[in-house]
Amino acid sequence: MSHTRGAAPLVAALFMLTVGTHATAQTLLNPDLSVIGDFRAVFRPGNAADSTGTNEFSFVAEEIELAYNGYLNPYMRADAFIGFHIAEEAIDVEEFNLTVLRGLPLSLQFNAGRYLLDFGKINTQHSHQWAWIEFPLMIRTMLGEEGLRTDGARVTTLVAIGESALGLSASAFSSGAFAHEHEEHAEEEEEAAPEIMGSGRVSLFSQLSETWSAEIGGSYLGGTYDPAEQLGVNMGAIDGKLRWRPNTYGSFVWIFEAMSSDREVAEEDSVSFTVVKVKAKGAFTEVQYQWRKRWDAGGFFDWTEDATIEDAETTAVGAFLGFNPVEETARISLVYRHETSDLYDFEDDSVTLQFLWSLGPHKAHTF
């Protein structure tokens, strides 16, 4: 993701805008405003700390996210999400888009702007929705370190099939979303006009019983992602979610997602330039059990092959414990993660204590 340096002036401007908005009388045109904070205390044992260039124990102000959401009229709404990465002093415009909700033929909805691409399920979510905290490894290598946010347009629709719902979507977006993954061609990419890429997703949600529900989905993404070198990519994904919720005090959730990537990669040295195809696969799965209204726990398995380097794998396993003091306005999580990779020769162990909170209608965590 592209970040803008020098966050202080924009932070101040947004703060004054927020104060000014709420200091006056509310009208129907004022959007919902939410502020979500993510603060962490991270522990790494000596070897992992030395290898990653961090302290054994550190406090990390991970992110503050501002969410603006509201209806423009009965037919349209607008959404904007702006992330402030405190340690990096960087600003990330995560989403800003316009959605036509009704009035189109065939019950279609239309979305234009910057949005989280619905390739797979996890990429459509903000990281504060996850009990495991980190982006899955396959998303980092195949889509980007912070997932894939695209500048484009898409159409979606929902079709009722008995007790189930079939979701369909199609997107056309700029290939510039992939540019950050190929810094060696940054100058050429700046000179070449971005290509238009495409993606589609099909999902089926079914209420199996009063307490059980399930969703399965399939996605495709393809096109020329590097217009300077005319490099192409084809990707596929499948995902699933099974949920049991007998009451408001307990639940069990299992999710699974897998991706495959077939990408052309440029390899060059002082005398030659070649294009090779790198095929990669990855998978992520997580289970989460909520046994009381405020407590939940679970574990995850995370594995991927690198999308740009052949025969390089990374694997992580971990567990988490979560406490929600008051419904969904705050969450305290303890997360253990153990990661190994062919890309480095050390084991990365970490224990993270996360303090997540939400001020406003956009909640910090979705059960």
Secondary structure, DSSP 8 states (H G I E B T S, - for coil): ---EE-HHHHHHHHHHHHHHHHHS---TT--EEEEEEEEEEEE--HHHHHHHT--SEEEEEEEEEEEEEEEEETTEEEEEEEEEETTTTEEEEEEEEEEE-SSSGGG-EEEEEEEE--SSSGGGS-GGG-TT-S--HHHHHHT-TT--EEEEEEEEEEEEETTEEEEEEEEEEEGGGGGGG-GGGHHHHHHS---EEEEEEEEEEEE-SSSEEEEEEEEEEEEEEETTTTEEEEEEEEEEEEEEEEETTEEEEEEEEEEEEEEEEEEE-SS-EEEEEEEEEEEEEEEEEEEETTEEEEEEEEEEE-SSSTT-EEEEEEEEEEE-SSTTSEEEEEEEEEEEETTSSS-EEEEEEEEEEEESSS-S---
